[in-house]
Amino acid sequence: MKALFVFNRNPYDGTDVTWNGLRLAEQLLNAGLEVNIFLMNDSVDLARDIARPPEGYFDLGEMLKELIHKNVPVKVCGTCKARCGIHKGEPYFKGAQEARMTELAQWIKETDKVISF
């Protein structure tokens, strides 16, 4: 069974939405599901080393890197790279693949569950 997580929000927006999404992705992976992650809109900052957590926040970028190290594919919107996030134009870190909407559409077509945060 496959689960696709689509993140849209600024990872450090003062809520725990992104943190909870990453935690759920980890738990589904541990339960034996195949997990894919697609970042778009302001969530692209999650895949940028320059984005650092405010004091008292979990390091969400490190959580994402841990999922990548566990072979979770992470694709990041190429168009959003220049248009979205606080750190517009900054590169994505190693392991996060720049992708297009066609790749997101293909993942949606192939997945059993789509979860959006």
ABEGO torsion letter per residue (X at the ends): XBBBBBBABBABAGBAAAAAAAAAAAAAAAAGBBBBBBBBEAAAAAABAABBBBBGBBBAAAAAAAAAAAGBBBBBBAAAAAABEABBGBBBBBGBBBBBAAAAAAAAAABABBBBX
